[in-house]
Amino acid sequence: MKNSVVSPARPFSILTPIPRSDLPSSLLLSTTRRGSPPPPRLRVAAAVASPPAADLERRKLDLLRAVQDTQRGLSATADQRSAVEEALVSVEEYDAGSPVVLSKLDGTWRLNYTTASDVLVLFEAATRLPFLQVGQIFQKFECKDRSDGGVVRNVVRWSISPLLEELEGATLVVSAKFSLLSKRNIFLQFEEVAVENIRISEELQALIAPAIFPRSYLSLQILQFIRSFRTQVPVSGPDRRSPGGLYYLSYLDRDMLLGRAAGGGGVFVFTRAQPLIVH
C-alpha cells in the first residue's frame, strides 16, 4: 500500500493489519482464555516529519549562521547577502499576515545584521578612524501595555580610544515615538538624540586624579560630572517637522525580530537581549 501525499504540517498514519504472530503473547493468552478469536488489530506507522516548530527553529538557526561572518553586514559579499536574504524570507513566511503583538515586541533587541546604509556608515567610520570604536547596537521598545504604539530607542555603544573605555565608553540614544498603522507596519517619529553614560578610561582618570596623590574636591567633581554627563538635541519642535520613517516588522517571536525599512531602506536581524537602562 503506497503512502498518501499530505502536508508536512499534519502528521499522518498508515493503517495495516498486524499478523497474529506479531501480537504479544500476553494478548494471545488473554484472548484464548475468552474462547473467542482475537479481533483484528491495526498497526500505526507514523510518518517521519518535522513538526512546524522544529522546522522554524532550524530556519532561524540557518539565518543566524548566514549572518555570523558578515560583521553585522559591513563585510557581507554579494553571495552572503543573497544567502541571508533567502534565509530571512524562509523565516518570514512562518509569521506572514498575523498582527504584531506589542507585548512580545516590548524589550531590548540586539542587532546582528543589517543592510541599512545609515547604520553601515557607522561601521565604515570605525574601520577608517583608528580611534573610533562602535560596539553593540540595540533597539529598545517600550510598549508592554499598549495596543496602538509606544516608544523605541535606538542605542549605539561607542568609544574613542584611549580616552574612553573600550567599545562601551559612551552611549548614543536616538528616541522616537511609534504608532501601529496596520498589522505589521509601524511609523516612527524621531524626537531626540542624546549622548549619555560616559565612561572614561583608567588612563584619563589617572590624569584627572592621579592615584599617587590625594584626590581633591575639584578632581572628584570633574569625575562625577563626566560620569553623569548627558546632552540631548531635540529633532522635533513647533518650528520644524519631526523626521519619520515607515518600518515593516516582518517576523516576531520570543527571541527574534526581523524588520524592513520602507523604500528599500534595508533589512534588520535582531535577537533578544538583556534589558537596557537608558534615559
MARKOL-461445 format. One record per residue: x, y, z of N, C-alpha, C, O in turn. Coordinates in steps of 0.001 Angstrom, whole numbers, plus 524288, in hexadecimal, padded with zeros to 5 digits. Layout:
BEGIN
XYZXYZXYZXYZ/...
This chain:
BEGIN
803537FB57800008000080000800008036F804CF80000806C9805438036B/802CD808707FC5D8062180CF17FBF3804638113B7FF9C7FFC0811ED800AA/808488141F801888071C81881805108045F81CD280217805B181DF77FD9C/8009081F328049D7FDD8823AE80259801328287B802FD80432828D6806BB/800C182C3C7FF61803A9831197FFAB800768350C802AE7FC1A836568011C/80284836F2806E67FFA883A9E80A338033683F1C80B95807EA83EF180A95/800F58431D80DE180400847A980FA4807818461A81418805C884354817A0/80C8C847D8814118101E846728184D80EA1848BA81D7C81090847098218D/80B2F84C9581D668099A84EFF82252805E184B9F82566804FD84C9E82A05/803998477F822DC7FFDD8441C82594801DF83E858255F801C183C1A82137/803BA83C63829C58057F836EE829D880119833498283C7FC93834268299E/8026D82F36825517FE6D82B8F823A48001E826088251A8048982539826D2/7FCB08224B8246F7FDF281CDE825BA7FBC68194C8218B7F81981AA681EC1/7FE22814B08212A7FC67810A681D8D7FAAB80C06820D47FD9A80A1F82421/7F5EE80A3B81FEB7F3C28060C823107F43C800E5820197F22C8005581BCA/7F6F97FD27822737F7887F7FA8200D7F68B7F3D58242C7F7DE7F4AA828B8/7F43F7EF5B822BE7F3387EB32826967F8447E90B828D67FC2D7E88D82614/7F82A7E7C482DDC7FC997E5468306D7FBCF7DF64830467F7CB7DD7583214/7FFA27DC7782E1F7FF107D6BD82E177FEA37D4AA833A0800BA7D6E683756/7FBCF7D03E834107FAFB7CDF283933800227CC8383BCA800AA7CCCD84090/803EC7CAF88389A808F87C96783AD780BDE7CDFE83D4480F627CD3884074/80A707D2C183BCC80D187D75A83DDD80AA37D963842D880CCF7DCE284555/806227D7458445E8038D7D92284912806837D75884DE7808CC7D31D84DE4/806827DA8785216809027D8DC856FE8067E7D3E585916801CB7D30A85885/809C47D09E85B8C807CE7CBA985D90803A37CC7C861B3800047C9598621D/804147D0B0864CE8002D7D1AE868D37FAE57D2BE8666E7F6E27D146868A2/7FAD97D54B861E87F5E67D66985F557F3927D17585D077EED57D0AA85D32/7F6F67CE1985ADB7F50D7C92F858B47F2A87C5CF85CF57EE9C7C35985C21/7F52E7C5AF861977F32E7C284865E07EDF77C49B867BB7EA617C18F868BB/7ED767C9B6868377E8987CBE386A407E4207CAF18668B7DFC17C9DF8683E/7E5237CB51861797E0E57CA8385DC47DF897C4BF85D617DAFD7C37385C7F/7E35C7C13085E067E24F7BB9785DC17DEFD7B9ED8625E7DB827B6A7861D4/7E0147BC39866FB7DD217BAC186B967D7667BC2D86B057D4097B99486D45/7D63A7C0468680B7D0C27C1BA8676B7CE037BE318638B7C93D7BE6086300/7D1107BAF4860D57CEB57B73485D4E7CCFD7B983858337CA1A7B6FF8554A/7CEA77BE35857027CD347C0A38520D7D21F7C27584F547D5E47C3EE851ED/7D2307C26584A3D7D6DD7C40D8476A7D7E07C9D38484B7D4337CCD8848FF/7DCD47CB68848437DE1A7D0EB849227DBE57D454844D17DBF87D2CF84041/7D9FA7D8D38462C7D7F17DC66842327DC647DE5583EC77E0EB7DE1584063/7DB3A7E04083A197DF5C7E24A836B27E2227E6DE839437DFB67EA3783BB8/7E7327E6EA838A27EA707EB1783AE17ECB67EE70836837ED647ECAF83216/7EDDB7F34D837E67F0077F6E78340D7F5517F8E2835F27F60E7FA2883A86/7F8CB7F914832697FDF67FB42833AA7FE23800E4831C47FCB48020B82D53/7FFED8046C835378004D809F3833D9805F880B2B8327B8097A80AAF835BB/806C480CBC82DAB80C0280E4282BF780C028142582B1C809E8816108273C/80E5D816F782EB780E5781CAF82E4F8124F81E6982A4A816A381C57829FE/810CC822248274A8145F82443823668189A8277382617817A6829F582A14/81D3682752823E48218882A58826188213E82FD5823D482248830A481F34/81FD28339C8272081F5983902825598209383C9F829D481EE183BB282E3B/82380840BD828C5824DE8448382CCB82027847E682E0A81D94849D882A79/81EFB848A38330181AAD84C218345A81C05851A7832BE820A3852F683268/81825854F7831BB8192E85A4E82FFD81CD085D49833948202A8602D831B5/81C3D85CAA838BB81F7B85F8F83C678253A85E2A83BC0828978619A83BD6/8265B8592D83B1982BBD8577583A7082E048597D835548328F85B0D83524/82AEA859778313C82CB285B6782C3482DBF8614182C73831818632682A1F/82A758641B82F4182B3B869B682FD98304A86ADC832BE8334086E4983121/8315586811836FB83624868EC839E283AEF867BC8368583EF586A54836FB/83A79863DB8333283ED38629982FAC83FCD8671082BE9844498687382ADC/83B9E8694E829E383C3B86D9E8262B83E6687282828D5841868755A8268A/83CC68737382D9083EF7877E083080844CD8771C8316D847DB87ACD830FB/8465587252832B684BDB8712F8337E84EE6871D282E6F85350873BA82E7F/84C998704182A0D84F1F870FA824FB84FF9876C6823DC8540487847821BB/84C31879FF8254884CB087FA08247885124881DA827C185447884EF825CF/8516D8805182CB2855948824A8301385AF48806D82E3785ECE8834282EB9/85B3687BC382C1C8602B879E6829F1861A887D00825188664387E088242F/85DC487E80821FA85ED58815F81D2E8610E886CB81E4A8643A888C781B45/85F65889348229B8613B88E80823CF8661E88E808273E86853892A582848/867CC88A00828FA86BD5889A282D028710288C2482B6B8736C88ED382E99/872C088B59826A2877F088D29824FD877A0891FF8218587AEC892B581E18/873BE8954F8225987314899E881F0D8744889F05821DB873878A33581F9D/8762189EC5826B2877178A37C829D4872368A6F9829F7872738ABAD82900/86DCE8A47C82B32868BF8A71B82B8D8670A8A9828265E863E08AD2182645/869288A77982210867B18A94781CDF86BE18AC7181A2986BA88AD1681566/86FAD8AE6E81D00873AA8B1D581ABD876E38AF1481695877D58B14881269/878978AA4D817A787C108A78D81410879438A376810BF87BCE8A03780E46/874158A395810AA8712189FA680DBF8721A8A024807E5871AD8A464805B1/8736589BCF8056A8740289BB07FFC486EA189B227FD3986AB189A637FFE2/86E8B89B827F8178699889AEF7F5418673D8958F7F62F862808950B7F6D5/86A90891877F641868A488C357F7368668D88BAF7FCC686294889207FDA5/8693788E19800868675F88DD1805EF8622E890B88069085EAB88ED580941/861AF895358042485CBF89818804778584A8950380212853EB8950980415/85967892637FDCF8556488F277FB51853D288AA57FEDD84F33889667FF52/857A9888338015F85682883D9804E885373885BA809A484FE68830A80B73/854CD88A5780BAD851F988C858102884C5B88DC080EA5848BC88C9C81198/84B9F8900F80A19846588916D8085E842FF88C88807B983E6B88C7F80932/84541888778058E8425D88391804E2840DE8813C80A2D83C7287F7D80AE7/844878813480DD78436687F208130983F788828A815E683C2C88092818CA/83FD0887A28151A83C3C88B3F817AF836A088A6A815C9832FA88A40818E9/835FE889E7810AC830C08890F80E7682E78883E881060829C58839081155/831BA87FE7810F382FCF87AD2812BC82DB587B198184F82A458780E819BB/82FC187EBF81B8482DAA87F7F820CA828CE882EF8209E824FE881E58235B/828EE886F881D718248D88AA581D2A81F6E8880581BA281B478899181D7F/81FB08840D8183E81AE2881A68164F817DC87EC781A8D8133887DB9819E3/81A6A87D7D81EEB817B687ADD823338140287E818261B8103887CC282880/8151F8838B825E1812168873B8290780F3088B30825AA80D2E88F13827A9/80EF888A39820A080CB788E0381D08806DF88EB181E058040088AE281EA0/805308938C81E2C7FF9B894B281E947FD7B89545824047F96F897C6824B8/8000C8930C827F17FE028937782D3F7FF85898B782F98803C289AB282E7A/7FC2789B04832D37FD4B8A02E83508801A889FFF839138028E89BFD83B93/804518A45A839A9808788A4D883D7C806218A529842F58026F8A81A843DD/8083F8A23184689806A98A25D84C0280A928A5D384EDD80F198A45684F80/808DD8AA6F8509780C768AE33852D980EF48AC4D857F1813498ADEB85942/80C478A8EF85AC780E9D8A6D685F92813648A37885E58816FB8A32486187/8137B8A0F6859C28180B89DFF8581781C5C8A19A8562C820FD8A087856EC/81AD08A5E1853B381EA08A99285199821738AC7E855F2825FE8ADF485558/81ECE8AD5585A43821078B03E85E9E826168ADB5860898265F8A8F486134/82A158B0FA8616982F038AEFE863648339D8B0CF860228331C8B45685CE7/838188AE638610183CFB8AFED85E8883EA88ABDC85A8483E868A72985B88/8403E8ADC5855EB841CC8AA6A8519A847388AC0084FA4848408B0A084ED1/84AA78A83184EE7850028A92D84D198505D8A8758472E84E608A4A38450B/852E68AC29844948538F8ABD883EEA857AD8A7CD83D7F85C108A7F883F76/8563B8A42683A0F859DF8A0398381F85B7F8A12C8327985FB889F92830D1/858118A3D182F828592B8A48E829EE855998A8D0827CB851198A95882968/857BB8ABD98241A854868AFB38216D856F28B10181C2A85B9E8B03E81B52/853AB8B2FD8189F8557F8B526813AB8543F8BAF781362854EB8BD6080F47/852708BD3E817B0850FE8C2C3817D1855E58C62F817878597C8C59581AAC/856048C9BB813CA85AA78CCF7812F385BB88D09A817878603F8D1C4818A5/8579E8D26F81A3A858788D60C81E9085ACB8D35D8235C85CAA8D5FE826EC/85AB08CE328237A85D428CB48827AC862A98C974825E78666E8C9C0828E0/863058C79382118868028C5B881F1B86C128CA0F81EF9870BC8C90181F77/86A5A8CEF581E5086E108D34581E2F870EE8D3D282365875688D59382380/86E688D259827B7871088D26982CCC875678CE6282CFC879AB8CF7B82EE9/874508C9B282AF6878408C59C82AE187CCE8C7198274B881578C61482886/87B888C984822DC87F948CB2F81F3A883178CF53821AE887D98CF39820FF/880B48D2FB8248C883C68D7128271D8878E8D4C482B1088BF58D69E82B9C/885D38D0B582DD4889378CE3A831C088DDE8CB7B82F3C891FF8CB0F831AA/88D478C99D82A6B891AC8C716827BF895868CB148259F89A238C9E1824FC/893B38CFCC82485897168D3D382247899A98D73C8267289DEF8D948825A2/8970E8D7D582ADD899208DB1F82F0989B118D79E83369897E28D54A83629/8A0208D729834258A2378D361837EE8A0AA8D48183D8D8A0B88D0F8840CF/89F4B8D95383EBF89DE28DAA3844248981F8D9BA845518968E8D9CE849DC/894E68D8DB8413B88F458D825841FF88DE98D2628423F88FA38CF4C83EFD/88AD18D0F68461D888F38CB9B846AF882FE8CB9E84712880B68CED9849CE/880868C7FF8445087AD68C7608448B879AE8C20E846EC87B1B8BE03844C0/8771B8C21D84B5E875DA8BD4884E18870848BB2984C8D86EFE8BB6B84800/86DB88B91785054868A08B6BD84F558648D8BAED84E07864C68BF5784FED/860D28B95E84AB785C728BCC484944857698B9FC84ACA856B78B55A849B6/853EF8BCDD84D4B84F0D8BA9E84F3A84A668BDDE84D6E84AED8C27984C26/845E58BB6884D5E840DC8BE1E84D2683DD58BCAA8520C83D1F8B81285348/83C168C0A2854C6839338BFC3859A48339C8C1C7858E6832B78C67B85877/82FE48BE20858C282A618BF7F85825827C48BFC585D7D8288C8BC61860CF/824B18C3D085E42821AC8C4858631581BEB8C4D186198819E58C8FE86056/819568C059861C3813E38C01585FEE810F58BB958628B80D468B97786048/812868BA218672E810658B57C869B880A808B5B586A76807C78B1E086973/8088A8BA2086C34802F58BA8D86D5F8001A8BDD8869567FC288C05186A89/802178BDDE864997FFC58C107860727FD978BD8D85C277FF308B91085B86/7F9EF8BFB38593A7F7C88BCE0854C87F82A8C00E84FC17F6E18BE1D84B8C/7F9F08C4F6850307FA1A8C86484BA87FF818CA8484A65800318CD098465B/8035A8C99084DC0808938CB9D84CC580BBC8CBDB851BF80AC68C8F085572/80F938CF6C851D0812EC8CFE385662817B88D31D85528817898D6BA851FD/81C088D1C6857B4821028D4838570E8252D8D08D8558A8254D8CC3385795/828998D21C851EE82D078CED885083831F68D220850F2832168D6A984F5C/836018CFC18531F83B048D26D853BA83F3C8CF45850F3840218CAB58522C/841CD8D1C684D34846418CF6984A8C84B248D0B984DAB84C7D8D54C84E4B/84DC08CCC284F99852188CD708533B857248CB81850AC857848C70384F00/85AFF8CEFC8506A860108CDA884E19864488CE6885239864FE8D2AF8544C/867118CA2D8535F86B878CA7F856E6870628CBC2853A78716D8C92E84FBB/873538CFB385547877E78D1488524287C238D33D855F287B418D3DE85AA1/880CB8D434853BB885218D5F3856F8889248D8CF853AC889508D83A84EE7/88C598DBE685645890D58DE81853E4895A48DCE685702896318DE3C85B98/8990E8DA0E8547B89DCE8D8238570D8A21C8DC45856AA8A2BE8DEBA85294/8A5128DD0C85AEA8A5158DA6185FFD8A2498DD7C864408A3478DCA8868E2/89ECE8E10C862BA89C538E46C86698897FC8E1A5869968973C8E29E86E3C/895228DE34866F28909D8DBA986950891828D5CF869A98950F8D3B386732/88E418D33586CC088E9E8CD8A86D3388DAE8CAFC867ED88ACD8CD08864AA/8901E8C68B8672088FDB8C3E78621C88A4B8C230860D0887B38BFA0863F3/888818C3A585C248837B8C221859CB87EAD8C45F85C8B87AB18C54085A01/87EF28C54E8619B87A628C7268647D87B8B8CC278677D879948CCEC86BCF/87EBF8CF8F86532880348D459867DC87BE58D8648681187BE78DBCD86B74/8782C8D8078646B873D38DBB68645186F378D92A8618D86FC98D53185EE7/86AA88DB8486238865E48D96785FE6863138DDAD85CEA8620B8E1E485EFC/861D78DC83857FF85EA68DFF9854C9859218DDC3854AE8585C8D92E85371/8554B8E104855FA84FDF8DF448562F84C968E2B88529784C628E77A85344/84A088E04884EC78466B8E30584B4B840EF8E12284CA183F968DC9B84BBB/83DCC8E4A784EC8838948E32E850AE834608E4CF84CC8834C78E8D784A31/830638E19784C7582C098E2AA848EC8270A8E07084B2F8271C8DC8884DFD/822C58E2ED849F481D9D8E0AD84AEE81C138DD858462581D788DEDC841BE/8192A8D9478470F817498D65484292811828D51C8433F80F948D45B84796/80EDA8D4F383EE1809478D3A683ED2808758CEFA83B3C80B0E8CE6F8373A/804D78CBA683CBC8039D8C6FB839B47FFA28C86D835877FB1A8C982836BA/801598C872830967FDF08CA0582C477FA8A8C59282A4D7F60D8C664828C9/7FCB28C0E082A547F9D28BC4A8287D7FBD48B79182B7C7FE698B82582F80/7FAAA8B2F2829917FC4A8AE3C82C62802308AE0082D2A804098AC2483132/805228AFE18295380AC58AF3C8296480DE18B44E828EA812848B46782A2C/80B6B8B8788272380E398BD558262A80DF98C10382ADC809D48C1E982D1E/812948C31F82C44812BC8C725830498153B8CC0782DF2818A88CBB582A97/8136E8D09182FCC815978D57F82DF48189F8D80583264816938D8B8836AF/81D958D96783150820FC8DBAC835398211D8E19C834A38218F8E3A18304C/820B98E45F838FF8216D8EA0383933825D88EB2B83D038252A8EACB841C2/82A598EC9183AE682F018ED5F83E1C82E828F2708413682C9D8F66483F3B/8303F8F23D8461782F8B8F6A784996834988F8DB84BC6835098FD9784C7C/838738F57E84CDF83D058F75984FB9841C38F3F284EA7841598EF3284E08/8464D8F68284E7384B528F3D084E3684E5D8F54F8531884EDF8F9ED85454/850618F16E855DB8530A8F27E85AC9858118EF5C85B30858888EB20858F7/85BD68F18385E11860A38EEC985F6F860D28EE6886558860288F2538680D/861B68E9BB8675B8619B8E8DF86CFB8653E8E46F86E73867DC8E22D86B1B/865628E33087386868848DEDD875A186E408DF2B873F98706F8DB64871F6/870A58E3B4874D7876258E4638738E8797F8E16087781878FE8E21687C3C/87CD98DE12875808805D8DAFE878D1885F38DBEB876FB8879F8D9B78730C/888CD8DF24879CC88E138E0698782A891CF8DBF98798F890D58D8F087D28/896058DBAD876AF899D18D7758777B89CE18D85187C8389CE38DC9287EC1/89F708D43987E2F8A2A18D49C882E58A7278D8728821D8A8B98DB26885C4/8A93E8D8A887D4D8AD7F8DC4E87C308ABBF8E1F487CE58AE918E51C87F2D/8A7168E33A87AEF8A5288E89087B7C8A3CE8E9C8881298A4B48EE2288300/8A1A98E5F5883E78A0948E6CB889748A59C8E7F688C708A5A28EB3488FFD/8A9D58E55688B028AECE8E62C88DA58B0E28EBA688CA88B3788EDEC89004/8AFBB8EDD1887F68B1718F31E886CA8AE508F724889E28B06B8FB0E88BBA/8A92C8F61488A6B8A5D68F9C388D3C8A6CC8F97D893158A7228FD7F895B7/8A73B8F4C98950F8A8028F41089AB88AC088EFC689B8F8AA948EB3E89C42/8B1068F11389B818B51E8ED1C89C148B4808EA018A1238B3408EC298A53F/8B5648E5048A0BE8B4AB8E1958A5428B8C68E2848A9738B7DE8E1548AE05/8BD568E4A88A7F18C1868E5588ABC58C0C88EA358AF168C38C8EB048B2F0/8BCF68ED7D8AD8A8BBD88F22C8B0998B65D8F1C38B2E78B2FF8EF328B09F/8B56B8F4308B7488B0198F4578B95D8AC778F7198B57B8ADCA8FB3C8B36C/8A80A8F4DA8B4888A4668F7278B0CB8A1D38FBF68B33689F858FBBB8B76C/8A24A9003E8B0738A00C9051E8B25989A39905458B13D898209022A8AE39/897AE909048B3CA89211909BB8B2E78910590AFD8AD3988D35909188AAFC/8946390E318AAD58939F90FB98A55D8941A90B168A1B2890ED90A7589E23/89815907CF8A28A898CA9034C89F15894488FF7D89F95892918FD3B89BB2/892598FEBF8A45588DD88FB468A508888F88FD868A273885D18FA958A052/8884D902988A298883DD9051B8A0148842B9048389A2A88035903B58978F/888DF904E889817889889043989272888108FEAB890D28854A8FDE888CF7/889ED8FACC893C6888A48F55689291882C78F45A892F68808E8F1A588FAB/8804B8F680896EB87AB68F5C78979E877A78F8648933A873BD8F64D8915F/879748FCEB8919A876D18FFAB88D54877148FC8588846873388FC1C8856F/87BA28FA508872F87C3D8F74388260878BE8F27A882848763A8F13187E9F/8788F8EFD6886F4875748EB0C8875C86F9E8EC18886D986CC58E8E3884AC/86DD48F07F888CE8683E8F1C0888A5866D38F52E883FD862578F6D488372/86A9F8F63E880A7869AD8F9C087C3C865BA8F76887873865F88F2CB8771F/862258FAA9876C885E5E8F91F872C585CD38FDF186FB785B62901EC871FF/85D1F8FD9D86AA885B69901E58675E8579B8FFD286358858418FB7E8615B/853AF902DC8622984FC49013285E6984E71905A385AB684E9890A3B85C1F/84D2690420855F684BA1907DE851E9846579063C84FD5845DF9020684D8F/84253909718508C83D329081684E5C83D47908748486D83F9D90C0384631/83AB3904BC845EE83A61904CE84039834EC9063283E65833CB9060E839B8/831899078A8421282C449094B840BB82AF990E038441382D3F90ECB8483D/8275C911178423D825D7915BE8451F82175918978425A81FC0916F483E2A/81F9C91CDD844A981B3C91FBC8424981C9A9222583D0B8192B9231B839D2/821BA9232583C2D8234B925C5837548256A9221383336826A1923BC82EDE/825DF91D2383481827DA91971830A48250F9143883139823A19128D83580/8245D911C382CCA8218E90CD382CA9825199086082E61829A99082182CE0/822FF904EE8317A826029007C8335C827138FCB182EE5823738FB1C82C2A/82C0E8FB3182E1D82D2F8F73A82A1E82AC98F20B82BA982A568F0D28304B/829438EF08827D2826C18EA09828F3828178E5F9824E582ADC8E7068211C/826178E15B825BE827158DD2482211823608D89E822F6821798D7C18274B/822638D5C181EC981EEE8D13981F028223B8CC4E81F87826228CB9F81CCD/820978C8EB82311823948C4428246881FE58BF9B8246481BD08BFAE826EE/8215E8BB908218181E248B6DA82122820848B28E82479824F38B0EF82390/81D998B0B58285481F588AC7482BBD81DDA8A7498292E819668A5868299B/821968A4E78268B8205E8A053823558201B89B3C8266D81DAD89779824AE/8229889B1682B02822468965E82E4682353897D6833F08269F89B278350F/8207F895558377A8212E8965783D0E81FA4891898402681B6288F6883F76/8232F88FD38439C821C888BE78477F824C288D2A84C7D826918919084D2E/825468896084FF38277A88A738551A82D3B88BF0854EF82F1B88E928587E/8302188A4D850D8835BD88B4D850CE837EC88D5984BAE83CAD88DE284B2E/8349F88E85847DC836868909C842E8832CA894BD840CD82E068942C84113/83517898ED83EB08322489D2F83C458349D89E61837068394C89F6C836B3/8317489E3A832E28333889F9382DAA830218A44382BBF82B688A49982C98/832CC8A7E282929830248AC8B82751832498AE5A82223836A98AD0A820A2/82F128B17081F64830908B3B781A6182EE48B96981A5682A598BAAB81B48/832A28BCD981938831648C262818C182ED68C3568137A830738C11380F8E/82AE08C6A98135A827F88C7B380E8B82B808CA5880A8B82F3C8CD0D80BE7/82A368C97B8059282D1E8CBFD80168832888C9CB8008E835FF8CC947FEB9/833578C4CF801DA838778C2738012183C898C479804DD8412D8C47F8039C/83AD98C6338098183E7C8C85880D52841D38C45D8101D845368C5CF81335/840F28BF5A80F16844378BB5B8116B8412F8B777814A683CB98B87181628/843A28B308815B48415B8AEFE818FD844588AED781E24848D38B08E81E7D/841BC8ACBA82225844068AC868275F842F48A72A829C083EA48A51482951/846EB8A4FD82C40846658A01582F1A847EB8A122834BE84C618A28A835DA/844328A072838518451B8A15283DDF8441589C47840E1840F38990083F48/846D089BC184545845A589794848FE844CF899FA84E68846DB89E2984F99/841D38974F851978407E89951856D08456D899E885A21848DF8968D85A14/845B089E4685D0884A3189F6486059848658A0A2865DD843BB8A13A866DD/84C1E8A1058696B84AF28A27A86EBE848DA8A81086EF184A638AB4B86BBA/845658A9468729F8431A8AE81872E9847468B2C78737E84B268B21B87643/846618B72C870D0849CD8BBB087129847258BFF1874698425D8C0708746C/84A4E8C2F287720848508C772879F584A718CC4F8773C84F1F8CD6287775/846FD8CF3B874AA848748D40E8721D8448F8D83F873B88401E8D70F87521/8463B8DD1E87381842E08E1688752183F738E3318709E83C558E6CD8713D/
